Amino acid sequence: MDGDELPFEMGIAVYAKGTNKLEFDPVLLDSGYDPIWDAIREEAKLEAEKEPILSSFLYAGILAHECLEQALGFVLANRLQNPTLLATQLLDIFNGVMMHDKGLQRSIRHDIQAFKDRDPACLSYSSAILHLKGYHALQAYRVAHKLWNQGRTLLALALQSRISEVFGIDIHPGVVIGETAVISNHVSILHGVTLGGTGKETGDRHPKIGEGALLGACVTVLGNISIGVGAMVAAGSLVLKDVPPHSVVAGNPAKLIRVIDEQDPSLAMKHDATKEFFRHVADGYKAAIPNGAVSSGDAENGHTNSAT
């Protein structure tokens, strides 16, 4: 083990929903055992030694606090403050919600583990809490959602508006999630994904995404349809009908490519193109051209259907 590695990975696995199917136990926090927070503090100490100029920043954001909730509340309050929503007021709001909600405390840790496991840009647990706007936006939204459910709708709307101003451009660009869409646990959604409706209908009209599914870049899923548990939708696909569990679909419109053994493709994040995908594309292209003929225009552009 070199000096930059931290011996926390095995202990933190308890938070990784879907990795070993162990659910987070809130009793861990009550007993004082919080391996993710321990890892964040150790990382901050190491970074302060490497970059002394950042010592005050790391102390204010992490080391001065007793728990992850307090540190996250401090970071969010300072990111979202403006002349009418003061940092001290926001800090009271965030702490008032996060410090008393075990479910939210669990989600905060599941999310930070998911960023660490799935996002190559997330180099450490501490970098997520200090720098990643996607993580910040998600946790601030969770607080706003709790406020909404408590009947504090005006405050929730004010916070949501401020979240959009500060973080909106930096959450995966172009992601659209319809009002009645349902996204289960462990799902990975890449940039440009749309979970939309098919027209002007009202009521339950948006997609339902099953646990462990992976939606590739620029996927569009329209209507009140289901993406099955552990399914994978290839980048650029247009999905208009239900996708079976543990299957791969691709194309416009999306078609079934194969069944997969991967239980949680969202955790593996193996969304590269496969031989089956290219065979499907080639077959579709040949089927669209009568007798396999290639026009002169296609030939000039390098488009042929000859086998290789």
C-alpha positions as CSV (number, residue, x, y, z in Angstrom):
1,M,0.0,0.0,0.0
2,D,1.5,3.4,-0.9
3,G,1.0,6.5,1.1
4,D,-2.0,7.8,-0.9
5,E,-4.2,4.7,-0.3
6,L,-6.6,4.5,2.6
7,P,-7.6,1.2,4.2
8,F,-11.3,2.0,4.3
9,E,-12.7,0.2,1.3
10,M,-13.8,-3.0,3.0
11,G,-15.4,-1.2,5.9
12,I,-17.3,1.2,3.6
13,A,-18.8,-1.6,1.5
14,V,-21.7,-1.7,3.9
15,Y,-23.0,1.5,2.4
16,A,-22.7,0.4,-1.3
17,K,-26.3,-0.6,-2.0
18,G,-26.3,-3.4,-4.6
19,T,-22.6,-4.3,-4.1
20,N,-23.1,-6.9,-1.4
21,K,-26.8,-6.4,-0.7
22,L,-26.1,-5.2,2.9
23,E,-28.4,-2.4,3.9
24,F,-27.1,0.5,5.8
25,D,-27.9,0.2,9.5
26,P,-28.7,3.5,11.2
27,V,-27.5,2.0,14.5
28,L,-23.9,2.3,13.1
29,L,-24.2,6.1,13.5
30,D,-25.7,5.8,17.0
31,S,-22.7,3.6,17.9
32,G,-20.2,6.1,16.6
33,Y,-19.1,3.9,13.7
34,D,-19.2,5.9,10.5
35,P,-16.5,4.6,8.1
36,I,-17.3,7.1,5.3
37,W,-16.9,10.1,7.6
38,D,-13.7,8.6,9.1
39,A,-12.4,8.2,5.5
40,I,-13.3,11.8,4.6
41,R,-11.5,13.1,7.7
42,E,-8.4,11.1,7.0
43,E,-8.4,12.2,3.4
44,A,-8.7,15.9,4.5
45,K,-5.8,15.5,6.9
46,L,-3.6,14.0,4.2
47,E,-4.5,16.8,1.7
48,A,-3.8,19.5,4.3
49,E,-0.3,18.0,4.8
50,K,0.3,17.9,1.0
51,E,-1.2,21.4,0.4
52,P,-0.8,23.6,3.5
53,I,-2.3,26.5,1.7
54,L,-5.6,24.7,1.7
55,S,-5.5,23.9,5.4
56,S,-8.0,26.5,6.4
57,F,-10.3,25.5,3.6
58,L,-10.2,21.8,4.6
59,Y,-10.6,22.6,8.3
60,A,-13.6,24.8,7.7
61,G,-15.3,22.4,5.3
62,I,-14.5,19.1,7.0
63,L,-12.2,18.9,10.0
64,A,-14.1,21.5,12.1
65,H,-17.2,19.4,12.2
66,E,-18.3,16.4,14.3
67,C,-20.2,14.5,11.6
68,L,-20.9,14.2,7.9
69,E,-24.2,16.0,8.2
70,Q,-22.7,19.1,9.8
71,A,-19.9,19.3,7.2
72,L,-22.3,18.8,4.3
73,G,-24.7,21.4,5.7
74,F,-21.8,23.9,6.0
75,V,-20.7,23.3,2.4
76,L,-24.2,23.5,1.0
77,A,-25.1,26.7,3.0
78,N,-22.0,28.5,1.7
79,R,-22.6,27.3,-1.9
80,L,-26.3,28.4,-1.9
81,Q,-26.2,31.6,0.1
82,N,-27.3,34.9,-1.4
83,P,-28.3,38.3,0.0
84,T,-31.7,37.1,0.9
85,L,-30.9,33.5,1.9
86,L,-28.1,33.9,4.4
87,A,-25.5,31.1,5.0
88,T,-26.4,31.0,8.7
89,Q,-30.1,30.6,7.9
90,L,-29.4,27.9,5.4
91,L,-27.1,26.1,7.8
92,D,-29.9,26.0,10.4
93,I,-32.3,24.6,7.7
94,F,-29.9,21.9,6.5
95,N,-28.9,20.8,10.0
96,G,-32.5,20.9,11.2
97,V,-33.4,18.3,8.5
98,M,-30.3,16.2,8.1
99,M,-29.5,15.8,11.8
100,H,-32.9,14.3,12.6
101,D,-33.7,12.1,9.6
102,K,-32.1,8.6,9.6
103,G,-33.3,7.9,6.1
104,L,-31.7,11.0,4.8
105,Q,-28.5,10.2,6.6
106,R,-28.5,6.8,4.9
107,S,-29.1,8.3,1.5
108,I,-26.3,10.9,1.9
109,R,-23.8,8.0,2.5
110,H,-25.2,5.8,-0.3
111,D,-24.9,8.7,-2.7
112,I,-21.3,9.5,-1.8
113,Q,-20.4,5.8,-2.1
114,A,-22.1,5.7,-5.5
115,F,-20.1,8.7,-6.8
116,K,-16.9,7.2,-5.5
117,D,-17.7,3.8,-7.2
118,R,-19.1,4.9,-10.5
119,D,-17.7,8.4,-11.4
120,P,-14.0,8.3,-12.6
121,A,-13.9,12.1,-11.9
122,C,-14.6,11.4,-8.1
123,L,-11.1,10.7,-6.8
124,S,-11.9,10.6,-3.2
125,Y,-14.8,10.8,-0.7
126,S,-13.7,14.2,0.4
127,S,-13.6,15.6,-3.1
128,A,-17.3,14.7,-3.5
129,I,-18.4,16.6,-0.4
130,L,-16.1,19.6,-1.2
131,H,-16.3,19.9,-5.0
132,L,-18.8,17.8,-6.9
133,K,-21.8,20.0,-7.8
134,G,-23.8,17.0,-8.8
135,Y,-23.5,15.6,-5.3
136,H,-24.3,19.0,-3.8
137,A,-27.4,19.4,-5.9
138,L,-28.7,16.0,-5.1
139,Q,-28.3,16.5,-1.3
140,A,-29.8,20.0,-1.4
141,Y,-32.7,18.6,-3.4
142,R,-33.3,15.9,-0.8
143,V,-33.6,18.5,1.9
144,A,-36.0,20.6,-0.2
145,H,-38.1,17.5,-0.8
146,K,-38.3,16.9,3.0
147,L,-39.4,20.5,3.5
148,W,-42.1,20.1,0.9
149,N,-43.4,16.9,2.6
150,Q,-43.5,18.8,5.9
151,G,-45.8,21.4,4.4
152,R,-43.1,24.1,4.2
153,T,-43.8,24.5,0.5
154,L,-42.7,28.2,0.0
155,L,-39.3,27.5,1.6
156,A,-38.9,24.3,-0.4
157,L,-39.7,26.2,-3.6
158,A,-37.2,29.0,-2.7
159,L,-34.5,26.4,-2.0
160,Q,-35.3,24.5,-5.2
161,S,-35.0,27.8,-7.2
162,R,-31.7,28.6,-5.7
163,I,-30.4,25.0,-6.4
164,S,-31.3,25.5,-10.0
165,E,-29.5,28.8,-10.2
166,V,-26.3,27.5,-8.6
167,F,-26.1,23.9,-9.7
168,G,-28.5,23.6,-12.7
169,I,-25.9,23.9,-15.5
170,D,-23.6,21.5,-13.9
171,I,-25.8,18.5,-13.2
172,H,-25.5,16.1,-16.1
173,P,-26.5,18.5,-19.0
174,G,-29.8,17.8,-20.6
175,V,-31.2,15.3,-18.2
176,V,-35.0,15.5,-18.1
177,I,-37.0,13.5,-15.5
178,G,-40.8,13.7,-15.9
179,E,-43.2,14.5,-13.0
180,T,-44.5,11.0,-12.5
181,A,-41.3,9.1,-13.4
182,V,-40.1,6.6,-10.8
183,I,-36.4,5.7,-10.5
184,S,-35.5,2.7,-8.2
185,N,-32.4,2.2,-6.2
186,H,-28.9,1.6,-7.8
187,V,-29.8,3.2,-11.1
188,S,-27.1,4.9,-13.2
189,I,-28.2,7.6,-15.6
190,L,-25.6,9.2,-17.9
191,H,-25.8,12.7,-19.6
192,G,-28.6,13.7,-22.0
193,V,-31.2,11.2,-20.8
194,T,-34.9,12.0,-21.1
195,L,-37.6,10.2,-19.1
196,G,-40.6,11.9,-20.8
197,G,-44.2,11.6,-21.8
198,T,-45.7,11.0,-25.2
199,G,-48.1,13.9,-25.5
200,K,-50.4,16.1,-23.5
201,E,-51.9,13.3,-21.4
202,T,-52.1,13.9,-17.6
203,G,-51.8,11.5,-14.7
204,D,-49.2,8.7,-14.5
205,R,-47.5,9.2,-17.9
206,H,-43.7,8.8,-17.4
207,P,-41.3,5.9,-17.3
208,K,-40.6,3.6,-14.4
209,I,-36.9,2.5,-14.1
210,G,-36.2,-0.7,-12.3
211,E,-33.5,-1.4,-9.7
212,G,-29.9,-1.6,-11.0
213,A,-30.7,-0.4,-14.5
214,L,-28.2,1.5,-16.6
215,L,-29.3,4.2,-19.1
216,G,-26.6,5.2,-21.5
217,A,-25.8,8.7,-22.8
218,C,-28.6,10.5,-24.7
219,V,-31.2,7.7,-24.1
220,T,-34.8,8.8,-24.5
221,V,-37.6,6.8,-22.7
222,L,-41.1,7.9,-23.5
223,G,-44.4,7.1,-21.9
224,N,-45.6,5.1,-18.9
225,I,-43.4,2.1,-19.6
226,S,-41.1,0.0,-17.5
227,I,-37.3,-0.5,-17.8
228,G,-36.8,-3.9,-16.1
229,V,-34.6,-4.7,-13.1
230,G,-30.9,-4.9,-14.2
231,A,-31.6,-3.8,-17.8
232,M,-29.2,-1.8,-19.9
233,V,-30.2,0.7,-22.6
234,A,-27.5,1.6,-25.1
235,A,-26.5,5.2,-25.7
236,G,-28.7,7.1,-28.1
237,S,-31.6,4.6,-28.0
238,L,-35.3,5.6,-28.2
239,V,-37.4,3.4,-25.9
240,L,-41.1,3.2,-26.6
241,K,-42.1,-0.1,-25.0
242,D,-41.3,-2.1,-21.9
243,V,-37.7,-3.5,-21.5
244,P,-37.5,-7.0,-20.0
245,P,-35.4,-7.4,-16.8
246,H,-31.7,-8.2,-17.3
247,S,-31.6,-7.4,-21.0
248,V,-29.8,-5.1,-23.4
249,V,-31.8,-2.9,-25.8
250,A,-30.4,-0.6,-28.5
251,G,-31.5,1.4,-31.5
252,N,-34.2,3.9,-32.6
253,P,-36.6,2.5,-31.8
254,A,-34.9,0.3,-29.2
255,K,-34.9,-3.5,-29.8
256,L,-33.8,-6.4,-27.7
257,I,-30.2,-7.3,-28.3
258,R,-29.5,-9.9,-25.7
259,V,-30.0,-11.1,-22.1
260,I,-27.2,-10.3,-19.7
261,D,-26.0,-12.1,-16.6
262,E,-24.9,-8.9,-14.9
263,Q,-27.2,-8.4,-11.8
264,D,-26.4,-4.7,-11.4
265,P,-25.1,-3.1,-14.7
266,S,-25.5,0.3,-13.0
267,L,-22.7,-0.6,-10.6
268,A,-20.4,-2.3,-13.2
269,M,-20.9,0.7,-15.6
270,K,-19.9,-1.4,-18.6
271,H,-21.8,0.5,-21.2
272,D,-19.4,0.1,-24.1
273,A,-20.6,-1.2,-27.4
274,T,-20.7,-4.9,-27.9
275,K,-20.3,-7.3,-30.9
276,E,-24.0,-8.0,-30.6
277,F,-24.8,-4.3,-30.8
278,F,-22.9,-3.8,-34.0
279,R,-24.4,-7.0,-35.5
280,H,-27.8,-5.6,-34.7
281,V,-27.0,-2.3,-36.4
282,A,-25.6,-4.0,-39.5
283,D,-28.6,-6.3,-39.8
284,G,-31.0,-3.4,-39.5
285,Y,-29.1,-1.5,-42.2
286,K,-29.2,-4.5,-44.6
287,A,-32.9,-5.0,-43.9
288,A,-33.6,-1.4,-44.9
289,I,-32.0,-1.9,-48.4
290,P,-33.8,-4.2,-50.8
291,N,-31.8,-7.2,-51.9
292,G,-28.8,-5.8,-50.1
293,A,-28.1,-3.4,-52.9
294,V,-26.0,-0.3,-52.3
295,S,-26.7,2.9,-54.0
296,S,-23.9,4.8,-55.7
297,G,-24.4,7.6,-53.1
298,D,-23.8,5.1,-50.3
299,A,-20.8,3.7,-52.0
300,E,-19.3,7.2,-52.5
301,N,-19.8,7.8,-48.7
302,G,-18.2,4.6,-47.8
303,H,-21.5,2.8,-46.7
304,T,-21.6,-0.8,-47.7
305,N,-23.2,-4.0,-46.3
306,S,-20.4,-6.4,-47.2
307,A,-19.5,-8.9,-44.5
308,T,-16.0,-8.6,-43.0
